[in-house]
Amino acid sequence: MTVAQPVDEPVRHRLDHRHFAAVAVGGGDAGTIEELLAAEHSWRLLQLRAVLDAVAEAPEVAGPLPPVADAWALLVAAQRRAPAEVDRLILHPHVGTWAGYVLRRLRASTGTADGPLWVDLGYLHALAAVAGVRAGLDFALRVPVRDGFVALPTLGGATLPATDRWAVAEVTGTDGAAALALGGSRVRFEAAGTGSEGWFALPTVRAEAGGHILAVTLDFLDPYRNLRTPTPPDLDTVAAIDRWRTLLTQAWELLVQVCPDRAVPIARGLFSVVPQRAAERFRTMSASAGDAFGSMLVSEPEDAPELAVTLVHEFQHIKLGGLLHLTPLLTAEPARRLYAPWRDDPRPLGGLVQGVYAFVGITEFWRAYRTIATGAARAVAHFEFARWRQQVSATLDMMRTLPELTDVGRHLLDGLHATAETWWPEQVPADVLAAAKAAVADHRARWRLHHRRPDPAVVDAFAAAWRAGAARPDIDYPEPPVEADGAARRLDTRAVLLLWRLTDPEGFERLRKDPSAVGAQVSGATPADLAYVAGDLAQAHAHYLAGLAAEPADPAAWAGLGLTTAALDPGPAAEALRDRPELVRAVHRRIGPGSAVDPVALAAWIVRAPTRS
């Protein structure tokens, strides 16, 4: 027998054991997303309540707009008339971003804000106006105008001839028809999203494959779409909408074909895609945020596989963000930041949990895509699967030893580890596997060179022994502490060049014709890197040695030297340059540039510890 719950008793959200078990191994279904969305709805209501409480004692913060209470009253009236519409509106991802941002402003915990507080608070007025239009209410409400543009969340927006950067327009609504007015200008629009001249509707993409439907808006108008601070509308995106429709349709078809179990929850929980300008090739830019459940920023992709794996990537973050609104995964942060193989910078444990969760999904996508990909795409899928299989597995092994995990956090990582264990029986072509292992070693070495700082006493002891012609000192070399180097950039450069070679041999050959210009196409790349990826190992080796003669501290050249040494003369020197490159570099620099020390010979000595004659 089910007992009715009193209406004034707060709802307590829990993730069903079956759904948590699915989330813990990196998965989940539509039912999982339903439970997370129910919790998100309550989370948004709490955010809205917090905003109302923060302004209750200071109604003047609304500036030239009506009091915040008036906007709230309209939202409540709309909820009574059309509760489902208002519930969907409250779950609009950018409502969460806005609430988090405006609360930080109200608590004075943000940096310099662009615009008066009332303009940010006015997003609630715009939200209430949309609710009123969708509920078919008769109303009038003033809303903010930013730089001549009024954004109405989930509907669209309009250009109005404001003379000031910050202005006020009036929205009027009657039976689902509405208008925006400022001065003598008037723009009409409807609940369906259509409107008169000056109105910009938010386009919706609806893609269907295998009985699964993806329906998302392409949001280039909402001021809080970029997850952090207010952003002007990007009206240039209008010209790219058809391409985005095509790419999203193709990506959805591919995702349903290769990963239907991952497509199903995305169909239920993804509401908004925020288009961004194309990023550098093979360096997709994408982002999501815990406050914006259901939205992701994505740079314009090269093709459908790139977009499909990005959808998987960001939706993993979205799922985990929902879980984090229900339970913590950590008791505290470790004293030092940690290695994240998908980042240039050291990461806090919380960020690393997010990253490893996302990359479990990414690895699963490449694992599945290999089964249908052909030609160059198949080689790329093998490479990406092998690369991330190794990196994710090693990261999970490290994370599972940390004491800062809650019981739920440990259960989650154990589940992800179980998923990763299923990857290892999978076969990868030998040449691609070798390239993936080299890419892994390269990133780790470059990261160590940037962020690990050897003990100066250890470095001094090694340098003194080398100068004296003695054996390697019999001293321990503990793992050096992490000290973030803000100059670390593009640690994936050689992997990106390899992807060029695998997917576009003709384009790669064009790069080889003018090695000095390679950095213009692939940021951070050098002629030495180009030679290495092309297989001209001797030339690359010579280039890296020459680079170190000119710039003895260059992390990219030291890591590159480790790669070429491993390929040309595998042994102790390659081992040191791979596993302790920061120590080899530090000792080399301490000995002094004038001594003409061979870096490879020094690396071999550091490992083997012979007496040098």
Secondary structure as GFF3:
##gff-version 3
##sequence-region A 1 613
A	DSSP	alpha_helix	17	24	.	.	.	ID=ss1
A	DSSP	alpha_helix	30	55	.	.	.	ID=ss2
A	DSSP	three_ten_helix	59	62	.	.	.	ID=ss3
A	DSSP	alpha_helix	68	81	.	.	.	ID=ss4
A	DSSP	alpha_helix	83	90	.	.	.	ID=ss5
A	DSSP	alpha_helix	93	106	.	.	.	ID=ss6
A	DSSP	alpha_helix	117	135	.	.	.	ID=ss7
A	DSSP	beta_strand	139	146	.	.	.	ID=ss8
A	DSSP	beta_strand	149	152	.	.	.	ID=ss9
A	DSSP	beta_strand	156	159	.	.	.	ID=ss10
A	DSSP	beta_strand	166	174	.	.	.	ID=ss11
A	DSSP	beta_strand	177	182	.	.	.	ID=ss12
A	DSSP	beta_strand	185	190	.	.	.	ID=ss13
A	DSSP	beta_strand	199	201	.	.	.	ID=ss14
A	DSSP	beta_strand	204	209	.	.	.	ID=ss15
A	DSSP	beta_strand	212	218	.	.	.	ID=ss16
A	DSSP	three_ten_helix	235	240	.	.	.	ID=ss17
A	DSSP	alpha_helix	241	258	.	.	.	ID=ss18
A	DSSP	alpha_helix	260	269	.	.	.	ID=ss19
A	DSSP	beta_strand	272	276	.	.	.	ID=ss20
A	DSSP	beta_strand	286	287	.	.	.	ID=ss21
A	DSSP	beta_strand	295	299	.	.	.	ID=ss22
A	DSSP	alpha_helix	304	324	.	.	.	ID=ss23
A	DSSP	alpha_helix	349	369	.	.	.	ID=ss24
A	DSSP	alpha_helix	375	399	.	.	.	ID=ss25
A	DSSP	alpha_helix	407	421	.	.	.	ID=ss26
A	DSSP	alpha_helix	430	451	.	.	.	ID=ss27
A	DSSP	alpha_helix	456	467	.	.	.	ID=ss28
A	DSSP	alpha_helix	493	503	.	.	.	ID=ss29
A	DSSP	alpha_helix	505	513	.	.	.	ID=ss30
A	DSSP	three_ten_helix	515	517	.	.	.	ID=ss31
A	DSSP	alpha_helix	518	521	.	.	.	ID=ss32
A	DSSP	alpha_helix	527	534	.	.	.	ID=ss33
A	DSSP	alpha_helix	537	550	.	.	.	ID=ss34
A	DSSP	alpha_helix	555	568	.	.	.	ID=ss35
A	DSSP	alpha_helix	572	579	.	.	.	ID=ss36
A	DSSP	alpha_helix	581	591	.	.	.	ID=ss37
A	DSSP	three_ten_helix	593	595	.	.	.	ID=ss38
A	DSSP	alpha_helix	599	608	.	.	.	ID=ss39
###
